[in-house]
Amino acid sequence: MDQASTLRQLVGSDAAKEQSNTKKKKRRVRVISITSGKGGVGKTNITINLAYALSSLGRRVFILDADLGLANIDVLLNISPPYNIEHVLSGEKNINDIIVNGPANIRILPASSGLSELAELSRDEQVKLFRKLGEIDQTMDYLLVDTGAGIASNVLRFNATADEIILVATPEPTSMTDAYSVIKILATKYHVRKFNLITNAVESRKEAQAVFERLHKVVHDFLQININYVGFVFKDPMLTKAVRMQKPLLEVFPKSPAGKCFYALAQQIEKDATTLPSLDVKGSAPNFWDRLLHWKRQK
């Protein structure tokens, strides 16, 4: 999603370069919502560090700060965006004017202030907004959508229209219970059948696996849905230090236990991408912004 981020260096023969360019043209931006059933599980930190790790793999990554009302991407990265989506809607700025640069060539869309409640926008405003956002689709590999926690209308909207959903859960019983609630609503009301899980703040691999197995069992038994296990992040005091420094963990403590987990998660996400179909941007399937625009809230 967006404009000029550093293009990956092409290597090899002219034929290889041409083939690579062709693949890029056919690659659709991969929109992944990162969400949770409750707040305080580390969802935003995971979004930031996953973006950093994917960028280190040569991918062009955008973050849409969609935690409406409680957005804190800018706080965690010590960024003060001068403009937001409101300035695009008013005509004061173009979409490219509001995009800010983050660490490791990550691009950030500070959309929260201008999207305090999508339902409050008129139809014309929504059409204008999503058309503007759609202009930057062809210049990114990943759009990571940092949603709010819970089951508010906007949270469901972003999750239901993303290509993939990653749920973040911790070993706390309330976290797993609330994660199940999100899955249940998205599955029963919006017919979402694919979910991914990252377990956060775990003490060991065994604990991480236990969290996944408990959640997977109840989802499978009651909703007949399987969850894909992406991986885990260790509980790590270095992450707390990075937050206080307002830096991504991977920028200041890349070799920490949690840092190694983030790199492993990025590699797994890239591996999963090989099973996804390529789609020309002019294909028949609507893009993320079109789906957001035509989304209908279920009763």
Residue frames relative to the residue before (quaternion, step in Angstrom):
aa qw qx qy qz dx dy dz
M 1.0000 0.0000 0.0000 0.0000 0.00 0.00 0.00
D 0.8334 0.2585 -0.2777 0.4019 3.53 -0.34 0.76
Q 0.7212 -0.4720 0.3619 0.3551 3.24 -1.46 -0.02
A 0.9012 -0.1629 0.0875 0.3919 3.29 -1.53 -0.11
S 0.1025 0.6827 -0.7099 0.1396 3.46 -0.44 1.25
T 0.6532 -0.5223 0.3176 0.4468 3.58 -1.07 0.32
L 0.3719 -0.7268 0.5334 0.2213 3.56 -0.78 1.04
R 0.5344 -0.6400 0.4424 0.3302 3.51 -0.97 0.82
Q 0.5065 -0.6540 0.4713 0.3058 3.53 -1.04 0.85
L 0.2728 -0.7612 0.5674 0.1555 3.53 -0.87 0.96
V 0.0921 -0.8062 0.5839 0.0240 3.53 -0.87 0.96
G 0.6467 0.5327 -0.3824 0.3896 3.51 -1.27 0.31
S 0.7530 -0.3853 0.2921 0.4462 3.53 -1.31 -0.26
D 0.6831 -0.4594 0.3634 0.4362 3.53 -1.34 0.17
A 0.6287 0.5401 -0.3341 0.4488 3.57 1.04 -0.76
A 0.6496 0.5113 -0.3145 0.4666 3.55 0.99 -0.84
K 0.6366 0.5274 -0.3269 0.4579 3.56 1.03 -0.80
E 0.6564 0.5120 -0.3128 0.4574 3.54 0.94 -0.89
Q 0.6446 0.5174 -0.3146 0.4668 3.56 0.99 -0.83
S 0.6447 0.5215 -0.3190 0.4589 3.56 0.98 -0.85
N 0.6538 0.5132 -0.3135 0.4591 3.57 0.96 -0.85
T 0.6299 0.5348 -0.3306 0.4559 3.55 1.03 -0.77
K 0.6511 0.5138 -0.3145 0.4617 3.54 0.98 -0.85
K 0.6374 0.5319 -0.3368 0.4442 3.56 0.99 -0.79
K 0.6406 0.5335 -0.3302 0.4426 3.55 0.97 -0.82
K 0.7335 0.4290 -0.2333 0.4728 3.56 1.04 -0.79
R 0.5702 0.6035 -0.3874 0.4008 3.56 1.23 -0.26
R 0.2653 -0.7524 0.5834 0.1520 3.55 -0.82 0.98
V 0.5578 -0.5877 0.4524 0.3726 3.53 -1.05 0.73
R 0.3188 -0.7494 0.5554 0.1683 3.56 -0.95 0.91
V 0.1409 -0.8159 0.5595 0.0364 3.56 -0.35 1.27
I 0.0003 -0.8053 0.5899 -0.0599 3.55 -0.56 1.22
S 0.2076 -0.7564 0.6067 0.1289 3.56 -0.71 1.05
I 0.1620 -0.7620 0.6224 0.0762 3.54 -1.02 0.88
T 0.0748 0.8368 -0.5179 0.1609 3.51 -0.35 1.31
S 0.1296 -0.7816 0.6036 0.0898 3.56 -1.31 0.05
G 0.5602 -0.6131 0.4417 0.3395 3.52 -1.25 0.39
K 0.7899 0.1036 -0.0495 0.6024 3.55 1.14 -0.61
G 0.5566 -0.6072 0.4529 0.3411 3.53 -1.26 0.42
G 0.7416 0.4526 -0.2892 0.4018 3.54 -1.31 0.20
V 0.5487 0.6234 -0.4031 0.3845 3.59 1.20 0.32
G 0.6077 -0.5996 0.3456 0.3895 3.60 1.25 0.10
K 0.2683 0.8175 -0.4765 0.1808 3.56 1.27 0.35
T 0.7027 0.4668 -0.2823 0.4568 3.60 0.83 -0.94
N 0.6237 0.5253 -0.3384 0.4696 3.59 1.03 -0.71
I 0.6363 0.5124 -0.3245 0.4768 3.57 1.04 -0.76
T 0.6249 0.5401 -0.3363 0.4524 3.60 0.97 -0.82
I 0.6876 0.4930 -0.2837 0.4513 3.58 0.80 -1.03
N 0.7380 0.4304 -0.2500 0.4557 3.58 0.76 -0.97
L 0.5877 0.5312 -0.3707 0.4848 3.59 1.16 -0.48
A 0.6298 0.5247 -0.3303 0.4680 3.58 1.00 -0.82
Y 0.6460 0.5219 -0.3096 0.4631 3.56 0.97 -0.89
A 0.6854 0.4871 -0.2858 0.4596 3.59 0.87 -0.95
L 0.6530 0.5002 -0.3150 0.4734 3.60 0.97 -0.81
S 0.6295 0.5251 -0.3300 0.4680 3.57 1.05 -0.73
S 0.6421 0.5275 -0.3230 0.4530 3.57 1.04 -0.75
L 0.6452 0.4922 -0.3086 0.4963 3.58 1.29 -0.37
G 0.6248 -0.5803 0.3227 0.4108 3.56 1.27 0.18
R 0.5206 0.6377 -0.4162 0.3861 3.58 1.24 0.25
R 0.3978 -0.6792 0.5639 0.2501 3.53 -1.21 0.65
V 0.0483 -0.8504 0.5202 -0.0622 3.54 -0.38 1.29
F 0.1010 -0.7634 0.6361 0.0480 3.52 -1.08 0.88
I 0.1863 -0.7399 0.6317 0.1374 3.52 -1.21 0.59
L 0.1601 -0.7384 0.6474 0.1004 3.54 -0.97 0.94
D 0.2642 -0.7650 0.5699 0.1423 3.55 -0.57 1.17
A 0.0623 0.8393 -0.5297 0.1054 3.55 -0.04 1.33
D 0.4082 0.6697 -0.5048 0.3606 3.58 1.18 0.49
L 0.1519 -0.8721 0.4595 0.0724 3.49 0.56 1.29
G 0.8012 0.2424 -0.2158 0.5027 3.53 -0.84 1.06
L 0.7977 0.1786 -0.0891 0.5691 3.59 1.11 -0.62
A 0.2218 0.8120 -0.5141 0.1647 3.57 1.12 0.58
N 0.0326 0.8276 -0.5591 0.0364 3.58 -0.93 0.83
I 0.2665 0.7540 -0.5463 0.2491 3.59 1.15 0.50
D 0.6736 0.5108 -0.2969 0.4441 3.56 0.90 -0.96
V 0.6441 0.5193 -0.3211 0.4609 3.57 1.04 -0.76
L 0.6903 0.4870 -0.2837 0.4536 3.58 0.86 -0.95
L 0.7432 0.3611 -0.2139 0.5210 3.59 1.17 -0.51
N 0.4070 -0.7366 0.4555 0.2904 3.57 1.31 0.13
I 0.4263 0.6740 -0.4697 0.3787 3.53 0.93 1.03
S 0.1443 -0.7785 0.6058 0.0780 3.57 -1.04 0.80
P 0.1877 -0.8146 0.5375 0.1107 3.61 0.11 1.24
P 0.3726 -0.7524 0.4944 0.2252 3.61 -0.72 0.98
Y 0.7920 0.1885 -0.0879 0.5740 3.57 1.17 -0.54
N 0.1082 -0.7791 0.6125 0.0786 3.53 -1.30 0.34
I 0.7927 -0.3336 0.2183 0.4612 3.56 -1.31 -0.13
E 0.5620 0.6073 -0.3924 0.4017 3.60 1.07 -0.59
H 0.6656 0.5063 -0.3057 0.4553 3.57 1.01 -0.80
V 0.6114 0.5194 -0.3496 0.4840 3.59 1.20 -0.48
L 0.6625 0.5147 -0.3031 0.4521 3.56 0.93 -0.90
S 0.6901 0.4782 -0.2761 0.4678 3.56 1.05 -0.77
G 0.4975 -0.6672 0.4191 0.3630 3.56 1.25 -0.33
E 0.4597 0.7002 -0.4387 0.3256 3.57 1.29 0.02
K 0.8097 0.1209 -0.0271 0.5736 3.57 1.05 -0.81
N 0.4341 -0.6385 0.5580 0.3042 3.53 -1.29 0.38
I 0.6874 -0.4954 0.3263 0.4191 3.56 -1.24 0.37
N 0.6575 0.5232 -0.3190 0.4385 3.58 1.00 -0.76
D 0.6081 0.5864 -0.3469 0.4075 3.57 1.19 -0.50
I 0.7215 0.4568 -0.2616 0.4498 3.58 1.08 -0.59
I 0.5323 0.6314 -0.4094 0.3877 3.58 1.24 -0.28
V 0.1429 -0.7977 0.5823 0.0648 3.57 -0.87 0.94
N 0.4630 -0.6776 0.5050 0.2672 3.54 -1.19 0.61
G 0.1582 -0.7675 0.6151 0.0869 3.52 -1.03 0.87
P 0.7180 -0.4088 0.3091 0.4709 3.60 -1.22 -0.14
A 0.8375 0.2054 -0.1590 0.4808 3.56 -1.26 0.54
N 0.6391 -0.5680 0.3124 0.4140 3.59 1.08 0.78
I 0.3608 0.7031 -0.5238 0.3181 3.60 1.16 0.47
R 0.2167 -0.7540 0.6053 0.1346 3.57 -1.04 0.80
I 0.1665 -0.8116 0.5586 0.0386 3.55 -0.97 0.90
L 0.2114 -0.7478 0.6197 0.1101 3.52 -1.02 0.95
P 0.1803 -0.8071 0.5542 0.0950 3.62 -0.26 1.20
A 0.0702 0.8789 -0.4654 0.0775 3.52 0.57 1.22
S 0.4930 0.7335 -0.4105 0.2246 3.58 1.13 -0.46
S 0.6719 0.5156 -0.3271 0.4191 3.57 0.81 -0.90
G 0.7236 0.4402 -0.2389 0.4749 3.55 1.01 -0.80
L 0.7383 0.3573 -0.2143 0.5304 3.58 1.25 -0.23
S 0.0910 0.8467 -0.5208 0.0592 3.56 1.02 0.76
E 0.7671 -0.1241 0.0391 0.6282 3.57 1.19 -0.50
L 0.3820 -0.7659 0.4698 0.2162 3.54 -0.28 1.29
A 0.6299 0.5627 -0.3427 0.4113 3.57 1.02 -0.74
E 0.6268 0.5505 -0.3379 0.4359 3.60 1.19 -0.43
L 0.5776 0.5793 -0.3833 0.4287 3.58 1.22 -0.31
S 0.4866 -0.6373 0.5023 0.3237 3.56 -1.06 0.70
R 0.6746 -0.4801 0.3607 0.4294 3.56 -1.29 0.32
D 0.6575 0.5134 -0.3128 0.4541 3.59 0.92 -0.87
E 0.6493 0.5145 -0.3172 0.4616 3.58 1.02 -0.81
Q 0.6518 0.5122 -0.3171 0.4607 3.56 0.99 -0.81
V 0.6369 0.5183 -0.3285 0.4667 3.58 0.94 -0.85
K 0.6634 0.5088 -0.3019 0.4581 3.57 0.90 -0.93
L 0.6678 0.5225 -0.3013 0.4362 3.57 0.90 -0.96
F 0.7457 0.4241 -0.2433 0.4526 3.59 0.68 -1.06
R 0.5862 0.5369 -0.3778 0.4747 3.57 1.17 -0.44
K 0.6439 0.5131 -0.3191 0.4694 3.57 1.00 -0.80
L 0.6707 0.4903 -0.2984 0.4699 3.57 0.91 -0.89
G 0.6358 0.5535 -0.3247 0.4289 3.58 1.05 -0.73
E 0.5501 0.6380 -0.3859 0.3760 3.57 1.21 -0.42
I 0.7410 0.4267 -0.2313 0.4641 3.58 1.08 -0.60
D 0.3555 0.7796 -0.4583 0.2362 3.59 1.29 0.05
Q 0.7330 0.4935 -0.2594 0.3897 3.55 0.79 -1.00
T 0.6870 0.4956 -0.2900 0.4452 3.58 1.19 -0.16
M 0.7153 0.3969 -0.2812 0.5017 3.61 1.16 0.38
D 0.4190 -0.6762 0.5459 0.2630 3.51 -1.34 0.36
Y 0.8058 0.1081 -0.0205 0.5819 3.56 0.97 -0.89
L 0.0839 -0.7199 0.6838 0.0845 3.50 -1.22 0.71
L 0.1150 -0.7856 0.6065 0.0418 3.57 -0.52 1.19
V 0.1718 -0.7991 0.5731 0.0590 3.56 -0.62 1.18
D 0.1867 -0.7816 0.5893 0.0830 3.56 -0.48 1.22
T 0.1375 -0.8319 0.5355 0.0486 3.57 -0.08 1.31
G 0.5806 -0.5111 0.4713 0.4237 3.49 -1.35 -0.04
A 0.5337 -0.5961 0.4780 0.3625 3.56 -1.30 0.10
G 0.7412 0.4503 -0.2965 0.3998 3.53 -1.26 0.41
I 0.5932 -0.5986 0.4396 0.3106 3.53 -1.30 -0.43
A 0.2290 0.7689 -0.5569 0.2151 3.59 1.02 0.73
S 0.7020 -0.4990 0.3114 0.4014 3.56 -1.23 0.54
N 0.7016 0.4674 -0.2867 0.4550 3.59 0.80 -0.94
V 0.6092 0.5442 -0.3540 0.4554 3.58 1.06 -0.71
L 0.6671 0.4893 -0.2960 0.4775 3.58 0.90 -0.93
R 0.6345 0.5526 -0.3331 0.4256 3.56 1.00 -0.80
F 0.6935 0.4614 -0.2836 0.4752 3.57 0.83 -0.93
N 0.6659 0.5057 -0.3090 0.4532 3.58 0.97 -0.80
A 0.6967 0.4952 -0.2826 0.4354 3.57 0.86 -0.95
T 0.7375 0.4115 -0.2319 0.4826 3.59 1.13 -0.53
A 0.5136 0.6299 -0.4286 0.3946 3.61 1.23 -0.08
D 0.5820 -0.5671 0.4462 0.3748 3.56 -1.26 0.36
E 0.7978 0.0356 0.0302 0.6011 3.53 1.04 -0.86
I 0.2300 -0.7570 0.5979 0.1287 3.54 -1.19 0.62
I 0.0863 -0.7561 0.6463 0.0568 3.55 -0.96 0.94
L 0.1949 -0.7663 0.6057 0.0889 3.54 -0.73 1.14
V 0.2076 -0.7524 0.6134 0.1203 3.53 -1.06 0.83
A 0.0695 0.7936 -0.5993 0.0796 3.57 -0.80 1.03
T 0.2821 -0.7340 0.5948 0.1671 3.54 -1.20 0.63
P 0.6771 -0.4969 0.3398 0.4233 3.61 -1.23 0.10
E 0.4856 0.6654 -0.4485 0.3467 3.63 1.19 -0.20
P 0.5407 -0.6433 0.4324 0.3269 3.61 -0.89 0.89
T 0.6474 0.5221 -0.3339 0.4435 3.61 0.97 -0.78
S 0.6208 0.5433 -0.3400 0.4514 3.58 1.06 -0.70
M 0.6864 0.4730 -0.2848 0.4732 3.57 0.90 -0.89
T 0.6333 0.5314 -0.3278 0.4572 3.59 1.03 -0.78
D 0.6935 0.4640 -0.2764 0.4768 3.57 0.92 -0.91
A 0.5956 0.5446 -0.3645 0.4646 3.60 1.11 -0.61
Y 0.6358 0.5200 -0.3254 0.4685 3.57 0.99 -0.81
S 0.6315 0.5445 -0.3346 0.4391 3.61 0.99 -0.79
V 0.6418 0.5144 -0.3189 0.4710 3.57 1.00 -0.83
I 0.6532 0.5107 -0.3081 0.4664 3.57 0.92 -0.94
K 0.6615 0.5288 -0.3137 0.4294 3.58 0.87 -0.92
I 0.6827 0.4782 -0.2960 0.4666 3.59 0.86 -0.91
L 0.6795 0.4852 -0.2999 0.4614 3.59 0.88 -0.90
A 0.6738 0.4967 -0.2954 0.4605 3.57 1.06 -0.72
T 0.7555 0.4148 -0.2240 0.4550 3.59 0.83 -0.96
K 0.7639 0.3689 -0.2036 0.4888 3.59 1.00 -0.75
Y 0.8017 0.2680 -0.1233 0.5199 3.57 1.07 -0.72
H 0.4373 -0.7563 0.4104 0.2614 3.56 1.34 0.28
V 0.3144 0.7145 -0.5475 0.3012 3.58 1.04 0.78
R 0.1195 -0.8376 0.5324 0.0266 3.58 -0.72 1.05
K 0.7250 0.3859 -0.2403 0.5174 3.59 1.22 -0.13
F 0.0473 0.7893 -0.6074 0.0762 3.54 -0.82 1.06
N 0.2004 -0.7515 0.6185 0.1122 3.53 -1.20 0.66
L 0.1828 -0.8021 0.5624 0.0830 3.56 -1.11 0.63
I 0.0670 -0.7269 0.6812 0.0559 3.50 -1.19 0.81
T 0.2219 -0.7596 0.5960 0.1363 3.57 -0.81 0.98
N 0.1578 -0.8241 0.5433 0.0278 3.54 -0.75 1.09
A 0.8395 0.2095 -0.1658 0.4731 3.52 -1.34 0.50
V 0.3464 0.7369 -0.5060 0.2845 3.58 0.93 0.89
E 0.4893 -0.6759 0.4780 0.2743 3.54 -1.18 0.62
S 0.8109 0.0315 0.0263 0.5837 3.58 1.12 -0.60
R 0.6498 -0.4862 0.4013 0.4245 3.56 -1.31 0.21
K 0.6261 0.5541 -0.3346 0.4347 3.55 1.03 -0.80
E 0.6580 0.4939 -0.3094 0.4768 3.58 0.95 -0.84
A 0.6303 0.5373 -0.3296 0.4533 3.59 0.99 -0.83
Q 0.6693 0.4983 -0.2920 0.4673 3.56 0.92 -0.92
A 0.6381 0.5345 -0.3264 0.4479 3.58 1.04 -0.76
V 0.6192 0.5328 -0.3378 0.4676 3.59 1.03 -0.77
F 0.6657 0.5024 -0.2982 0.4642 3.55 0.89 -0.96
E 0.6864 0.4999 -0.3002 0.4346 3.58 0.79 -0.96
R 0.6460 0.5138 -0.3288 0.4588 3.61 0.98 -0.78
L 0.6946 0.4620 -0.2827 0.4734 3.57 0.87 -0.93
H 0.6421 0.5313 -0.3244 0.4474 3.57 0.97 -0.85
K 0.6498 0.5368 -0.3260 0.4282 3.59 0.94 -0.84
V 0.7049 0.4533 -0.2848 0.4653 3.58 0.80 -0.93
V 0.6356 0.5147 -0.3324 0.4698 3.59 1.04 -0.70
H 0.6700 0.4935 -0.2949 0.4697 3.57 0.96 -0.85
D 0.6869 0.5029 -0.2881 0.4385 3.58 0.89 -0.93
F 0.7980 0.3339 -0.1578 0.4762 3.58 0.86 -0.95
L 0.7872 0.2929 -0.1568 0.5197 3.60 1.12 -0.55
Q 0.3280 -0.7694 0.4764 0.2712 3.57 1.34 -0.17
I 0.4958 0.6091 -0.4406 0.4349 3.53 0.97 0.99
N 0.2739 -0.7381 0.5919 0.1728 3.54 -1.11 0.72
I 0.2713 -0.7499 0.5831 0.1553 3.56 -1.09 0.74
N 0.3420 -0.7194 0.5681 0.2066 3.54 -1.01 0.84
Y 0.2800 -0.7699 0.5532 0.1509 3.57 -0.77 1.05
V 0.2470 -0.7958 0.5405 0.1168 3.57 -0.47 1.23
G 0.6735 -0.4501 0.3165 0.4937 3.58 0.95 -0.86
F 0.4381 -0.6967 0.5187 0.2315 3.54 -1.28 -0.30
V 0.2365 -0.7249 0.6238 0.1715 3.53 -1.40 0.22
F 0.4238 -0.7149 0.4997 0.2440 3.56 -0.80 1.03
K 0.5045 -0.5723 0.5428 0.3512 3.51 -1.26 0.49
D 0.0510 0.8371 -0.5270 0.1376 3.57 -0.55 1.17
P 0.4084 -0.7255 0.4944 0.2498 3.63 -0.62 1.05
M 0.5711 0.5951 -0.3884 0.4109 3.59 1.16 -0.44
L 0.5919 0.5661 -0.3632 0.4441 3.57 1.16 -0.55
T 0.6305 0.5215 -0.3233 0.4754 3.56 1.03 -0.78
K 0.6455 0.5156 -0.3163 0.4663 3.57 0.99 -0.82
A 0.6482 0.5210 -0.3170 0.4560 3.57 0.98 -0.85
V 0.6238 0.5368 -0.3319 0.4610 3.58 1.03 -0.81
R 0.6740 0.4899 -0.2975 0.4661 3.58 0.92 -0.88
M 0.6704 0.4733 -0.2872 0.4940 3.56 1.16 -0.57
Q 0.3217 -0.7625 0.4800 0.2911 3.57 1.37 -0.28
K 0.5165 0.5877 -0.4267 0.4536 3.52 0.96 1.04
P 0.5340 -0.5704 0.4830 0.3953 3.62 -1.15 0.43
L 0.5875 -0.5824 0.4290 0.3630 3.56 -1.05 0.71
L 0.6878 0.5064 -0.2870 0.4337 3.58 0.93 -0.92
E 0.6149 0.5371 -0.3556 0.4550 3.57 1.21 -0.27
V 0.7996 0.3096 -0.1436 0.4941 3.58 0.96 -0.86
F 0.7974 0.1175 -0.0624 0.5886 3.60 1.11 -0.61
P 0.0113 0.8682 -0.4961 0.0025 3.62 0.72 1.00
K 0.7214 0.4305 -0.2524 0.4802 3.60 1.13 -0.54
S 0.3941 0.7098 -0.4863 0.3233 3.57 1.24 0.26
P 0.6810 -0.4867 0.3353 0.4325 3.62 -1.17 0.35
A 0.6852 0.4594 -0.2912 0.4844 3.60 0.90 -0.88
G 0.6050 0.5733 -0.3500 0.4276 3.58 1.06 -0.74
K 0.6549 0.5008 -0.3080 0.4748 3.57 0.95 -0.86
C 0.6138 0.5510 -0.3435 0.4491 3.57 1.11 -0.68
F 0.6555 0.5235 -0.3190 0.4410 3.58 0.94 -0.86
Y 0.6408 0.5061 -0.3284 0.4747 3.57 0.99 -0.77
A 0.6437 0.5150 -0.3209 0.4664 3.59 1.03 -0.77
L 0.6342 0.5292 -0.3256 0.4602 3.59 1.03 -0.77
A 0.6511 0.5163 -0.3159 0.4580 3.58 0.95 -0.89
Q 0.6547 0.5076 -0.3136 0.4640 3.57 0.97 -0.82
Q 0.6426 0.5141 -0.3238 0.4668 3.58 1.05 -0.72
I 0.6399 0.5185 -0.3196 0.4685 3.58 1.00 -0.82
E 0.6415 0.5052 -0.3153 0.4836 3.57 1.02 -0.79
K 0.6367 0.5245 -0.3230 0.4639 3.57 1.00 -0.79
D 0.6522 0.5131 -0.3120 0.4627 3.58 0.97 -0.85
A 0.5957 0.5988 -0.3588 0.3973 3.58 1.12 -0.65
T 0.5959 0.5941 -0.3655 0.3979 3.59 1.12 -0.56
T 0.6674 0.4871 -0.2999 0.4768 3.58 1.22 -0.38
L 0.5907 0.5796 -0.3661 0.4256 3.58 1.28 -0.14
P 0.4900 -0.6687 0.4661 0.3090 3.61 -0.99 0.73
S 0.4190 -0.6563 0.5564 0.2902 3.55 -1.14 0.67
L 0.0547 -0.8009 0.5963 0.0036 3.54 -1.07 0.69
D 0.4319 -0.6813 0.5256 0.2700 3.53 -0.81 1.00
V 0.5523 -0.6392 0.4204 0.3311 3.57 -0.96 0.85
K 0.6843 0.4386 -0.2911 0.5046 3.58 1.22 -0.31
G 0.3691 0.7548 -0.4705 0.2694 3.55 1.27 0.29
S 0.6877 -0.5270 0.3249 0.3792 3.53 -1.29 0.19
A 0.6017 0.5813 -0.3741 0.4002 3.59 1.09 -0.54
P 0.4626 -0.6810 0.4822 0.2997 3.62 -0.89 0.86
N 0.4473 -0.6837 0.4948 0.2960 3.56 -1.05 0.66
F 0.7628 -0.3969 0.2603 0.4391 3.53 -1.34 0.15
W 0.6889 0.4896 -0.2909 0.4484 3.57 0.89 -0.93
D 0.6131 0.5284 -0.3455 0.4750 3.58 1.08 -0.65
R 0.6593 0.5053 -0.3103 0.4623 3.56 0.95 -0.85
L 0.6233 0.5292 -0.3381 0.4660 3.58 1.04 -0.74
L 0.6645 0.5318 -0.2996 0.4311 3.54 0.94 -0.94
H 0.7787 0.3470 -0.1740 0.4928 3.58 0.92 -0.91
W 0.3673 0.7432 -0.4816 0.2844 3.56 1.27 0.20
K 0.1347 -0.7821 0.6051 0.0635 3.55 -1.01 0.85
R 0.4020 -0.7151 0.5175 0.2432 3.54 -0.78 1.00
Q 0.3356 -0.7495 0.5405 0.1832 3.54 -0.92 0.98
K 0.4124 -0.6998 0.5280 0.2479 3.55 -1.14 0.62
